[in-house]
Amino acid sequence: MRKRLMETNPNSFRKLVQTFLEASGRGYWETSEENLEKLRVLYSEVEDKIEGIDR
């Protein structure tokens, strides 16, 4: 699902990931640091895709 969302609607996927990160930062959602790091990586990947950067 992640791959499909990133391909078909990267802006929505970015917003989804951003919402999870923001909820965690505000204390509304508790998760492991490992999950947060995965979300940060995903956010970076989708940002690159939107901006047309290949890494």
PDBQT receptor file of N, H, CA, C and O in Angstrom, charges set to zero:
ATOM      1  N   MET A   1       0.823  -1.182   0.000  1.00  0.00    +0.000 N 
ATOM      2  CA  MET A   1       0.000   0.000   0.000  1.00  0.00    +0.000 C 
ATOM      3  C   MET A   1       0.874   1.255   0.000  1.00  0.00    +0.000 C 
ATOM      4  O   MET A   1       0.567   2.235  -0.680  1.00  0.00    +0.000 OA
ATOM      5  N   ARG A   2       1.961   1.216   0.767  1.00  0.00    +0.000 N 
ATOM      6  H   ARG A   2       2.210   0.420   1.319  1.00  0.00    +0.000 HD
ATOM      7  CA  ARG A   2       2.863   2.368   0.815  1.00  0.00    +0.000 C 
ATOM      8  C   ARG A   2       3.367   2.710  -0.578  1.00  0.00    +0.000 C 
ATOM      9  O   ARG A   2       3.341   3.870  -0.989  1.00  0.00    +0.000 OA
ATOM     10  N   LYS A   3       3.828   1.691  -1.302  1.00  0.00    +0.000 N 
ATOM     11  H   LYS A   3       3.849   0.749  -0.968  1.00  0.00    +0.000 HD
ATOM     12  CA  LYS A   3       4.372   1.916  -2.637  1.00  0.00    +0.000 C 
ATOM     13  C   LYS A   3       3.307   2.481  -3.574  1.00  0.00    +0.000 C 
ATOM     14  O   LYS A   3       3.567   3.407  -4.343  1.00  0.00    +0.000 OA
ATOM     15  N   ARG A   4       2.110   1.913  -3.499  1.00  0.00    +0.000 N 
ATOM     16  H   ARG A   4       1.898   1.161  -2.875  1.00  0.00    +0.000 HD
ATOM     17  CA  ARG A   4       1.023   2.374  -4.378  1.00  0.00    +0.000 C 
ATOM     18  C   ARG A   4       0.648   3.822  -4.074  1.00  0.00    +0.000 C 
ATOM     19  O   ARG A   4       0.480   4.627  -4.990  1.00  0.00    +0.000 OA
ATOM     20  N   LEU A   5       0.519   4.153  -2.794  1.00  0.00    +0.000 N 
ATOM     21  H   LEU A   5       0.656   3.499  -2.049  1.00  0.00    +0.000 HD
ATOM     22  CA  LEU A   5       0.180   5.529  -2.423  1.00  0.00    +0.000 C 
ATOM     23  C   LEU A   5       1.274   6.499  -2.851  1.00  0.00    +0.000 C 
ATOM     24  O   LEU A   5       0.989   7.587  -3.350  1.00  0.00    +0.000 OA
ATOM     25  N   MET A   6       2.527   6.100  -2.652  1.00  0.00    +0.000 N 
ATOM     26  H   MET A   6       2.759   5.215  -2.247  1.00  0.00    +0.000 HD
ATOM     27  CA  MET A   6       3.625   6.982  -3.020  1.00  0.00    +0.000 C 
ATOM     28  C   MET A   6       3.650   7.221  -4.531  1.00  0.00    +0.000 C 
ATOM     29  O   MET A   6       4.002   8.310  -4.985  1.00  0.00    +0.000 OA
ATOM     30  N   GLU A   7       3.279   6.209  -5.300  1.00  0.00    +0.000 N 
ATOM     31  H   GLU A   7       2.993   5.325  -4.932  1.00  0.00    +0.000 HD
ATOM     32  CA  GLU A   7       3.277   6.348  -6.758  1.00  0.00    +0.000 C 
ATOM     33  C   GLU A   7       2.059   7.124  -7.266  1.00  0.00    +0.000 C 
ATOM     34  O   GLU A   7       2.191   7.980  -8.140  1.00  0.00    +0.000 OA
ATOM     35  N   THR A   8       0.881   6.829  -6.724  1.00  0.00    +0.000 N 
ATOM     36  H   THR A   8       0.774   6.133  -6.013  1.00  0.00    +0.000 HD
ATOM     37  CA  THR A   8      -0.341   7.420  -7.264  1.00  0.00    +0.000 C 
ATOM     38  C   THR A   8      -0.669   8.789  -6.685  1.00  0.00    +0.000 C 
ATOM     39  O   THR A   8      -1.233   9.636  -7.377  1.00  0.00    +0.000 OA
ATOM     40  N   ASN A   9      -0.318   9.013  -5.416  1.00  0.00    +0.000 N 
ATOM     41  H   ASN A   9       0.141   8.325  -4.853  1.00  0.00    +0.000 HD
ATOM     42  CA  ASN A   9      -0.644  10.292  -4.794  1.00  0.00    +0.000 C 
ATOM     43  C   ASN A   9       0.392  10.640  -3.722  1.00  0.00    +0.000 C 
ATOM     44  O   ASN A   9       0.110  10.538  -2.528  1.00  0.00    +0.000 OA
ATOM     45  N   PRO A  10       1.583  11.047  -4.146  1.00  0.00    +0.000 N 
ATOM     46  CA  PRO A  10       2.644  11.318  -3.182  1.00  0.00    +0.000 C 
ATOM     47  C   PRO A  10       2.321  12.454  -2.210  1.00  0.00    +0.000 C 
ATOM     48  O   PRO A  10       2.791  12.440  -1.073  1.00  0.00    +0.000 OA
ATOM     49  N   ASN A  11       1.533  13.427  -2.638  1.00  0.00    +0.000 N 
ATOM     50  H   ASN A  11       1.151  13.438  -3.562  1.00  0.00    +0.000 HD
ATOM     51  CA  ASN A  11       1.191  14.522  -1.727  1.00  0.00    +0.000 C 
ATOM     52  C   ASN A  11       0.327  14.039  -0.565  1.00  0.00    +0.000 C 
ATOM     53  O   ASN A  11       0.533  14.454   0.575  1.00  0.00    +0.000 OA
ATOM     54  N   SER A  12      -0.627  13.174  -0.846  1.00  0.00    +0.000 N 
ATOM     55  H   SER A  12      -0.794  12.837  -1.772  1.00  0.00    +0.000 HD
ATOM     56  CA  SER A  12      -1.457  12.612   0.224  1.00  0.00    +0.000 C 
ATOM     57  C   SER A  12      -0.634  11.728   1.147  1.00  0.00    +0.000 C 
ATOM     58  O   SER A  12      -0.819  11.745   2.364  1.00  0.00    +0.000 OA
ATOM     59  N   PHE A  13       0.275  10.956   0.562  1.00  0.00    +0.000 N 
ATOM     60  H   PHE A  13       0.425  10.943  -0.426  1.00  0.00    +0.000 HD
ATOM     61  CA  PHE A  13       1.134  10.093   1.367  1.00  0.00    +0.000 C 
ATOM     62  C   PHE A  13       2.015  10.932   2.291  1.00  0.00    +0.000 C 
ATOM     63  O   PHE A  13       2.193  10.594   3.461  1.00  0.00    +0.000 OA
ATOM     64  N   ARG A  14       2.561  12.021   1.765  1.00  0.00    +0.000 N 
ATOM     65  H   ARG A  14       2.416  12.296   0.815  1.00  0.00    +0.000 HD
ATOM     66  CA  ARG A  14       3.385  12.917   2.587  1.00  0.00    +0.000 C 
ATOM     67  C   ARG A  14       2.565  13.473   3.753  1.00  0.00    +0.000 C 
ATOM     68  O   ARG A  14       3.046  13.521   4.885  1.00  0.00    +0.000 OA
ATOM     69  N   LYS A  15       1.343  13.888   3.480  1.00  0.00    +0.000 N 
ATOM     70  H   LYS A  15       0.952  13.849   2.560  1.00  0.00    +0.000 HD
ATOM     71  CA  LYS A  15       0.479  14.442   4.529  1.00  0.00    +0.000 C 
ATOM     72  C   LYS A  15       0.166  13.393   5.592  1.00  0.00    +0.000 C 
ATOM     73  O   LYS A  15       0.134  13.703   6.783  1.00  0.00    +0.000 OA
ATOM     74  N   LEU A  16      -0.064  12.159   5.166  1.00  0.00    +0.000 N 
ATOM     75  H   LEU A  16      -0.039  11.907   4.199  1.00  0.00    +0.000 HD
ATOM     76  CA  LEU A  16      -0.340  11.075   6.103  1.00  0.00    +0.000 C 
ATOM     77  C   LEU A  16       0.844  10.852   7.041  1.00  0.00    +0.000 C 
ATOM     78  O   LEU A  16       0.676  10.774   8.258  1.00  0.00    +0.000 OA
ATOM     79  N   VAL A  17       2.036  10.751   6.466  1.00  0.00    +0.000 N 
ATOM     80  H   VAL A  17       2.172  10.814   5.478  1.00  0.00    +0.000 HD
ATOM     81  CA  VAL A  17       3.240  10.544   7.276  1.00  0.00    +0.000 C 
ATOM     82  C   VAL A  17       3.470  11.748   8.190  1.00  0.00    +0.000 C 
ATOM     83  O   VAL A  17       3.815  11.586   9.360  1.00  0.00    +0.000 OA
ATOM     84  N   GLN A  18       3.280  12.938   7.660  1.00  0.00    +0.000 N 
ATOM     85  H   GLN A  18       2.999  13.069   6.709  1.00  0.00    +0.000 HD
ATOM     86  CA  GLN A  18       3.448  14.160   8.436  1.00  0.00    +0.000 C 
ATOM     87  C   GLN A  18       2.489  14.187   9.630  1.00  0.00    +0.000 C 
ATOM     88  O   GLN A  18       2.864  14.621  10.719  1.00  0.00    +0.000 OA
ATOM     89  N   THR A  19       1.268  13.731   9.427  1.00  0.00    +0.000 N 
ATOM     90  H   THR A  19       0.963  13.379   8.542  1.00  0.00    +0.000 HD
ATOM     91  CA  THR A  19       0.280  13.698  10.506  1.00  0.00    +0.000 C 
ATOM     92  C   THR A  19       0.716  12.768  11.631  1.00  0.00    +0.000 C 
ATOM     93  O   THR A  19       0.582  13.110  12.806  1.00  0.00    +0.000 OA
ATOM     94  N   PHE A  20       1.236  11.593  11.279  1.00  0.00    +0.000 N 
ATOM     95  H   PHE A  20       1.345  11.315  10.324  1.00  0.00    +0.000 HD
ATOM     96  CA  PHE A  20       1.741  10.673  12.305  1.00  0.00    +0.000 C 
ATOM     97  C   PHE A  20       2.901  11.298  13.081  1.00  0.00    +0.000 C 
ATOM     98  O   PHE A  20       2.943  11.214  14.308  1.00  0.00    +0.000 OA
ATOM     99  N   LEU A  21       3.834  11.917  12.376  1.00  0.00    +0.000 N 
ATOM    100  H   LEU A  21       3.800  11.985  11.379  1.00  0.00    +0.000 HD
ATOM    101  CA  LEU A  21       4.979  12.536  13.047  1.00  0.00    +0.000 C 
ATOM    102  C   LEU A  21       4.535  13.680  13.958  1.00  0.00    +0.000 C 
ATOM    103  O   LEU A  21       5.045  13.832  15.068  1.00  0.00    +0.000 OA
ATOM    104  N   GLU A  22       3.596  14.472  13.489  1.00  0.00    +0.000 N 
ATOM    105  H   GLU A  22       3.182  14.349  12.587  1.00  0.00    +0.000 HD
ATOM    106  CA  GLU A  22       3.095  15.591  14.285  1.00  0.00    +0.000 C 
ATOM    107  C   GLU A  22       2.341  15.095  15.519  1.00  0.00    +0.000 C 
ATOM    108  O   GLU A  22       2.508  15.640  16.610  1.00  0.00    +0.000 OA
ATOM    109  N   ALA A  23       1.517  14.068  15.347  1.00  0.00    +0.000 N 
ATOM    110  H   ALA A  23       1.382  13.626  14.461  1.00  0.00    +0.000 HD
ATOM    111  CA  ALA A  23       0.769  13.513  16.482  1.00  0.00    +0.000 C 
ATOM    112  C   ALA A  23       1.725  12.986  17.543  1.00  0.00    +0.000 C 
ATOM    113  O   ALA A  23       1.489  13.166  18.738  1.00  0.00    +0.000 OA
ATOM    114  N   SER A  24       2.788  12.345  17.118  1.00  0.00    +0.000 N 
ATOM    115  H   SER A  24       2.979  12.199  16.147  1.00  0.00    +0.000 HD
ATOM    116  CA  SER A  24       3.779  11.844  18.067  1.00  0.00    +0.000 C 
ATOM    117  C   SER A  24       4.482  13.001  18.770  1.00  0.00    +0.000 C 
ATOM    118  O   SER A  24       4.670  12.975  19.986  1.00  0.00    +0.000 OA
ATOM    119  N   GLY A  25       4.861  13.997  18.011  1.00  0.00    +0.000 N 
ATOM    120  H   GLY A  25       4.708  14.018  17.023  1.00  0.00    +0.000 HD
ATOM    121  CA  GLY A  25       5.548  15.153  18.580  1.00  0.00    +0.000 C 
ATOM    122  C   GLY A  25       4.716  15.901  19.604  1.00  0.00    +0.000 C 
ATOM    123  O   GLY A  25       5.261  16.475  20.547  1.00  0.00    +0.000 OA
ATOM    124  N   ARG A  26       3.409  15.900  19.431  1.00  0.00    +0.000 N 
ATOM    125  H   ARG A  26       2.967  15.434  18.665  1.00  0.00    +0.000 HD
ATOM    126  CA  ARG A  26       2.516  16.595  20.361  1.00  0.00    +0.000 C 
ATOM    127  C   ARG A  26       2.054  15.711  21.518  1.00  0.00    +0.000 C 
ATOM    128  O   ARG A  26       1.339  16.162  22.413  1.00  0.00    +0.000 OA
ATOM    129  N   GLY A  27       2.474  14.448  21.486  1.00  0.00    +0.000 N 
ATOM    130  H   GLY A  27       3.055  14.082  20.759  1.00  0.00    +0.000 HD
ATOM    131  CA  GLY A  27       2.108  13.536  22.563  1.00  0.00    +0.000 C 
ATOM    132  C   GLY A  27       0.749  12.883  22.408  1.00  0.00    +0.000 C 
ATOM    133  O   GLY A  27       0.251  12.275  23.355  1.00  0.00    +0.000 OA
ATOM    134  N   TYR A  28       0.136  12.991  21.240  1.00  0.00    +0.000 N 
ATOM    135  H   TYR A  28       0.540  13.485  20.470  1.00  0.00    +0.000 HD
ATOM    136  CA  TYR A  28      -1.173  12.379  21.003  1.00  0.00    +0.000 C 
ATOM    137  C   TYR A  28      -1.070  10.909  20.614  1.00  0.00    +0.000 C 
ATOM    138  O   TYR A  28      -2.046  10.164  20.710  1.00  0.00    +0.000 OA
ATOM    139  N   TRP A  29       0.118  10.498  20.176  1.00  0.00    +0.000 N 
ATOM    140  H   TRP A  29       0.910  11.103  20.098  1.00  0.00    +0.000 HD
ATOM    141  CA  TRP A  29       0.322   9.134  19.706  1.00  0.00    +0.000 C 
ATOM    142  C   TRP A  29       1.684   8.671  20.177  1.00  0.00    +0.000 C 
ATOM    143  O   TRP A  29       2.695   9.326  19.921  1.00  0.00    +0.000 OA
ATOM    144  N   GLU A  30       1.711   7.538  20.869  1.00  0.00    +0.000 N 
ATOM    145  H   GLU A  30       0.890   7.007  21.077  1.00  0.00    +0.000 HD
ATOM    146  CA  GLU A  30       2.973   6.990  21.354  1.00  0.00    +0.000 C 
ATOM    147  C   GLU A  30       3.375   5.796  20.502  1.00  0.00    +0.000 C 
ATOM    148  O   GLU A  30       2.570   4.899  20.251  1.00  0.00    +0.000 OA
ATOM    149  N   THR A  31       4.617   5.795  20.063  1.00  0.00    +0.000 N 
ATOM    150  H   THR A  31       5.271   6.524  20.266  1.00  0.00    +0.000 HD
ATOM    151  CA  THR A  31       5.165   4.691  19.288  1.00  0.00    +0.000 C 
ATOM    152  C   THR A  31       6.656   4.605  19.572  1.00  0.00    +0.000 C 
ATOM    153  O   THR A  31       7.221   5.467  20.246  1.00  0.00    +0.000 OA
ATOM    154  N   SER A  32       7.270   3.586  19.068  1.00  0.00    +0.000 N 
ATOM    155  H   SER A  32       6.811   2.886  18.521  1.00  0.00    +0.000 HD
ATOM    156  CA  SER A  32       8.699   3.390  19.325  1.00  0.00    +0.000 C 
ATOM    157  C   SER A  32       9.541   4.364  18.500  1.00  0.00    +0.000 C 
ATOM    158  O   SER A  32       9.095   4.898  17.485  1.00  0.00    +0.000 OA
ATOM    159  N   GLU A  33      10.747   4.574  18.960  1.00  0.00    +0.000 N 
ATOM    160  H   GLU A  33      11.109   4.141  19.785  1.00  0.00    +0.000 HD
ATOM    161  CA  GLU A  33      11.684   5.415  18.217  1.00  0.00    +0.000 C 
ATOM    162  C   GLU A  33      11.996   4.791  16.855  1.00  0.00    +0.000 C 
ATOM    163  O   GLU A  33      12.241   5.498  15.878  1.00  0.00    +0.000 OA
ATOM    164  N   GLU A  34      11.982   3.476  16.810  1.00  0.00    +0.000 N 
ATOM    165  H   GLU A  34      11.783   2.902  17.604  1.00  0.00    +0.000 HD
ATOM    166  CA  GLU A  34      12.213   2.764  15.545  1.00  0.00    +0.000 C 
ATOM    167  C   GLU A  34      11.135   3.124  14.517  1.00  0.00    +0.000 C 
ATOM    168  O   GLU A  34      11.444   3.388  13.355  1.00  0.00    +0.000 OA
ATOM    169  N   ASN A  35       9.880   3.133  14.946  1.00  0.00    +0.000 N 
ATOM    170  H   ASN A  35       9.629   2.919  15.890  1.00  0.00    +0.000 HD
ATOM    171  CA  ASN A  35       8.786   3.510  14.040  1.00  0.00    +0.000 C 
ATOM    172  C   ASN A  35       8.893   4.968  13.612  1.00  0.00    +0.000 C 
ATOM    173  O   ASN A  35       8.638   5.303  12.455  1.00  0.00    +0.000 OA
ATOM    174  N   LEU A  36       9.267   5.826  14.540  1.00  0.00    +0.000 N 
ATOM    175  H   LEU A  36       9.474   5.554  15.480  1.00  0.00    +0.000 HD
ATOM    176  CA  LEU A  36       9.422   7.237  14.190  1.00  0.00    +0.000 C 
ATOM    177  C   LEU A  36      10.529   7.425  13.160  1.00  0.00    +0.000 C 
ATOM    178  O   LEU A  36      10.394   8.228  12.236  1.00  0.00    +0.000 OA
ATOM    179  N   GLU A  37      11.614   6.690  13.317  1.00  0.00    +0.000 N 
ATOM    180  H   GLU A  37      11.724   6.038  14.067  1.00  0.00    +0.000 HD
ATOM    181  CA  GLU A  37      12.709   6.790  12.353  1.00  0.00    +0.000 C 
ATOM    182  C   GLU A  37      12.264   6.298  10.976  1.00  0.00    +0.000 C 
ATOM    183  O   GLU A  37      12.623   6.887   9.956  1.00  0.00    +0.000 OA
ATOM    184  N   LYS A  38      11.487   5.225  10.949  1.00  0.00    +0.000 N 
ATOM    185  H   LYS A  38      11.195   4.746  11.778  1.00  0.00    +0.000 HD
ATOM    186  CA  LYS A  38      10.953   4.732   9.673  1.00  0.00    +0.000 C 
ATOM    187  C   LYS A  38      10.069   5.794   9.016  1.00  0.00    +0.000 C 
ATOM    188  O   LYS A  38      10.135   6.001   7.804  1.00  0.00    +0.000 OA
ATOM    189  N   LEU A  39       9.250   6.459   9.817  1.00  0.00    +0.000 N 
ATOM    190  H   LEU A  39       9.196   6.291  10.801  1.00  0.00    +0.000 HD
ATOM    191  CA  LEU A  39       8.391   7.516   9.281  1.00  0.00    +0.000 C 
ATOM    192  C   LEU A  39       9.223   8.683   8.753  1.00  0.00    +0.000 C 
ATOM    193  O   LEU A  39       8.898   9.258   7.715  1.00  0.00    +0.000 OA
ATOM    194  N   ARG A  40      10.289   9.031   9.464  1.00  0.00    +0.000 N 
ATOM    195  H   ARG A  40      10.553   8.563  10.307  1.00  0.00    +0.000 HD
ATOM    196  CA  ARG A  40      11.159  10.118   8.999  1.00  0.00    +0.000 C 
ATOM    197  C   ARG A  40      11.804   9.773   7.656  1.00  0.00    +0.000 C 
ATOM    198  O   ARG A  40      11.907  10.620   6.769  1.00  0.00    +0.000 OA
ATOM    199  N   VAL A  41      12.233   8.529   7.522  1.00  0.00    +0.000 N 
ATOM    200  H   VAL A  41      12.150   7.841   8.243  1.00  0.00    +0.000 HD
ATOM    201  CA  VAL A  41      12.831   8.082   6.262  1.00  0.00    +0.000 C 
ATOM    202  C   VAL A  41      11.788   8.128   5.143  1.00  0.00    +0.000 C 
ATOM    203  O   VAL A  41      12.072   8.600   4.042  1.00  0.00    +0.000 OA
ATOM    204  N   LEU A  42      10.588   7.637   5.429  1.00  0.00    +0.000 N 
ATOM    205  H   LEU A  42      10.357   7.253   6.323  1.00  0.00    +0.000 HD
ATOM    206  CA  LEU A  42       9.513   7.680   4.429  1.00  0.00    +0.000 C 
ATOM    207  C   LEU A  42       9.205   9.118   4.013  1.00  0.00    +0.000 C 
ATOM    208  O   LEU A  42       9.003   9.406   2.834  1.00  0.00    +0.000 OA
ATOM    209  N   TYR A  43       9.173  10.008   4.995  1.00  0.00    +0.000 N 
ATOM    210  H   TYR A  43       9.338   9.774   5.954  1.00  0.00    +0.000 HD
ATOM    211  CA  TYR A  43       8.885  11.408   4.695  1.00  0.00    +0.000 C 
ATOM    212  C   TYR A  43       9.953  11.979   3.765  1.00  0.00    +0.000 C 
ATOM    213  O   TYR A  43       9.645  12.682   2.803  1.00  0.00    +0.000 OA
ATOM    214  N   SER A  44      11.191  11.672   4.061  1.00  0.00    +0.000 N 
ATOM    215  H   SER A  44      11.442  11.101   4.843  1.00  0.00    +0.000 HD
ATOM    216  CA  SER A  44      12.292  12.135   3.222  1.00  0.00    +0.000 C 
ATOM    217  C   SER A  44      12.187  11.566   1.805  1.00  0.00    +0.000 C 
ATOM    218  O   SER A  44      12.411  12.280   0.826  1.00  0.00    +0.000 OA
ATOM    219  N   GLU A  45      11.849  10.290   1.702  1.00  0.00    +0.000 N 
ATOM    220  H   GLU A  45      11.667   9.711   2.496  1.00  0.00    +0.000 HD
ATOM    221  CA  GLU A  45      11.707   9.649   0.389  1.00  0.00    +0.000 C 
ATOM    222  C   GLU A  45      10.590  10.282  -0.433  1.00  0.00    +0.000 C 
ATOM    223  O   GLU A  45      10.760  10.548  -1.623  1.00  0.00    +0.000 OA
ATOM    224  N   VAL A  46       9.460  10.518   0.199  1.00  0.00    +0.000 N 
ATOM    225  H   VAL A  46       9.322  10.302   1.166  1.00  0.00    +0.000 HD
ATOM    226  CA  VAL A  46       8.333  11.092  -0.547  1.00  0.00    +0.000 C 
ATOM    227  C   VAL A  46       8.609  12.551  -0.913  1.00  0.00    +0.000 C 
ATOM    228  O   VAL A  46       8.186  13.009  -1.974  1.00  0.00    +0.000 OA
ATOM    229  N   GLU A  47       9.307  13.278  -0.058  1.00  0.00    +0.000 N 
ATOM    230  H   GLU A  47       9.651  12.906   0.804  1.00  0.00    +0.000 HD
ATOM    231  CA  GLU A  47       9.700  14.647  -0.388  1.00  0.00    +0.000 C 
ATOM    232  C   GLU A  47      10.593  14.653  -1.623  1.00  0.00    +0.000 C 
ATOM    233  O   GLU A  47      10.411  15.466  -2.530  1.00  0.00    +0.000 OA
ATOM    234  N   ASP A  48      11.556  13.742  -1.648  1.00  0.00    +0.000 N 
ATOM    235  H   ASP A  48      11.705  13.082  -0.911  1.00  0.00    +0.000 HD
ATOM    236  CA  ASP A  48      12.446  13.641  -2.804  1.00  0.00    +0.000 C 
ATOM    237  C   ASP A  48      11.658  13.314  -4.067  1.00  0.00    +0.000 C 
ATOM    238  O   ASP A  48      11.918  13.879  -5.129  1.00  0.00    +0.000 OA
ATOM    239  N   LYS A  49      10.703  12.409  -3.953  1.00  0.00    +0.000 N 
ATOM    240  H   LYS A  49      10.492  11.950  -3.091  1.00  0.00    +0.000 HD
ATOM    241  CA  LYS A  49       9.891  12.030  -5.115  1.00  0.00    +0.000 C 
ATOM    242  C   LYS A  49       9.106  13.230  -5.632  1.00  0.00    +0.000 C 
ATOM    243  O   LYS A  49       9.061  13.473  -6.838  1.00  0.00    +0.000 OA
ATOM    244  N   ILE A  50       8.494  13.972  -4.733  1.00  0.00    +0.000 N 
ATOM    245  H   ILE A  50       8.530  13.775  -3.754  1.00  0.00    +0.000 HD
ATOM    246  CA  ILE A  50       7.704  15.136  -5.128  1.00  0.00    +0.000 C 
ATOM    247  C   ILE A  50       8.595  16.184  -5.798  1.00  0.00    +0.000 C 
ATOM    248  O   ILE A  50       8.196  16.811  -6.780  1.00  0.00    +0.000 OA
ATOM    249  N   GLU A  51       9.800  16.366  -5.261  1.00  0.00    +0.000 N 
ATOM    250  H   GLU A  51      10.123  15.857  -4.463  1.00  0.00    +0.000 HD
ATOM    251  CA  GLU A  51      10.718  17.366  -5.799  1.00  0.00    +0.000 C 
ATOM    252  C   GLU A  51      11.510  16.858  -7.002  1.00  0.00    +0.000 C 
ATOM    253  O   GLU A  51      12.246  17.620  -7.629  1.00  0.00    +0.000 OA
ATOM    254  N   GLY A  52      11.360  15.561  -7.328  1.00  0.00    +0.000 N 
ATOM    255  H   GLY A  52      10.762  14.942  -6.818  1.00  0.00    +0.000 HD
ATOM    256  CA  GLY A  52      12.037  15.006  -8.487  1.00  0.00    +0.000 C 
ATOM    257  C   GLY A  52      13.496  14.679  -8.268  1.00  0.00    +0.000 C 
ATOM    258  O   GLY A  52      14.282  14.669  -9.215  1.00  0.00    +0.000 OA
ATOM    259  N   ILE A  53      13.869  14.410  -7.018  1.00  0.00    +0.000 N 
ATOM    260  H   ILE A  53      13.231  14.418  -6.248  1.00  0.00    +0.000 HD
ATOM    261  CA  ILE A  53      15.252  14.081  -6.675  1.00  0.00    +0.000 C 
ATOM    262  C   ILE A  53      15.406  12.572  -6.618  1.00  0.00    +0.000 C 
ATOM    263  O   ILE A  53      14.661  11.896  -5.909  1.00  0.00    +0.000 OA
ATOM    264  N   ASP A  54      16.372  12.037  -7.365  1.00  0.00    +0.000 N 
ATOM    265  H   ASP A  54      16.977  12.586  -7.942  1.00  0.00    +0.000 HD
ATOM    266  CA  ASP A  54      16.677  10.602  -7.321  1.00  0.00    +0.000 C 
ATOM    267  C   ASP A  54      17.904  10.378  -6.458  1.00  0.00    +0.000 C 
ATOM    268  O   ASP A  54      18.936  11.020  -6.655  1.00  0.00    +0.000 OA
ATOM    269  N   ARG A  55      17.791   9.463  -5.498  1.00  0.00    +0.000 N 
ATOM    270  H   ARG A  55      16.953   8.941  -5.339  1.00  0.00    +0.000 HD
ATOM    271  CA  ARG A  55      18.937   9.137  -4.631  1.00  0.00    +0.000 C 
ATOM    272  C   ARG A  55      19.253   7.695  -4.728  1.00  0.00    +0.000 C 
ATOM    273  O   ARG A  55      20.184   7.221  -4.076  1.00  0.00    +0.000 OA
TER     274      ARG A  55
